Amino acid sequence: MRITVLAGGIGGARFLAGLRTLGHDITVIGNNGDDVTLFGLRICPDLDTVMYTLGGGISADRGWGREDETFRVRDDIGAYVAASGTDDLPSWFGLGDLDLATHLVRAHWLAEGLPLSVITARLCARWEPGVRLLPSTDDPVETHVTLAAGERVHFQEWWVRLHAAVPATGFELAGASGASPAPGVLDAIAGADVVVLPPSNPVVSVGTILAVPGIREAVAASAAPVVGVSPIIGGAPVRGMADACLAAIGVETSAYAVAHHYRDLLDGWLVDETDKDDADRLNEDGLLARAVPLWMTDLDTTARLAGAVLTLAADVRQ
Ligand code: FO1
């Protein structure tokens, strides 16, 4: 089967590791809302998290960046910050020494004029993720967060520097109006046998992929079943800041409410077995929903979850 997955970072990448064991032809449309330019380097955290996770290079502890990483460059930058007394260097963002190689290579190819989709394919030639990884767009986009006081900051500043502790009131994919889907993205959606929304953040991961003009429309028009996995278990995000993001856009943090948030796109939805009530209510609302174990504790449980997604898709088709 041809399966197209709209994936964010850690949750999406872990889901993909389980899905890959089932042996299908997988295309991943990655999120570029987290992308940021720091120290002149274009950083694409979610693309790299998928690539490193599936390529066996991810830090198991952090879930982002490289395993066996050192941070000597970051610490040395810290020495310049301390000595200069300025606070204009983004030393709050930790690029590891090994990870820097990826960023230097990406910067080199960007400077040569290569599009991000070509660069991503070249980086993946080393990591062999076993999926086709596409950026959502080759155009520069990035999520900006409006804070309660009205100030707008980059998503990474809100998440990493401010620890998402400052309430947000909105999210916008800056650059989206001039962006178009990367080559292969619309074909991967139109040609899919199943389109999957994995347990990624519905606002700043899947939401920002869908915000690239043409992608939401392509998913909505897809003849294939569109099935999703709730990123919310028991009223809380599995990881990350989905609760703060959902609150900002007025959506309750529940498996039920996130399904309704995607309602115009979804044909099927998986919730955790502890949220069976949500599945019952969704079935009453007319959406095919099922309660299964959602915790991706190891590769076996994750593969079973991915299998449940494909079973649900087959049931939708019938
Ligand atoms: N997350 C952090 O909490 N602190 C960091 O210093 C940090 C650095 C970093 C570098 C490269 C990369 O690919 C990811 C990095 N992340 C870091 C993770 C990232 O900020 C977010 O977790 C994702 O963008 C959310 O999906």
Boltz pocket constraint, residues with backbone or C-beta under 6 A from the ligand:
constraints:
  - pocket:
      binder: B
      contacts: [[A, 8], [A, 9], [A, 10], [A, 34], [A, 43], [A, 44], [A, 45], [A, 46], [A, 48], [A, 49], [A, 64], [A, 65], [A, 92], [A, 93], [A, 94], [A, 95], [A, 96], [A, 99], [A, 156], [A, 159], [A, 160]]
      max_distance: 6.0
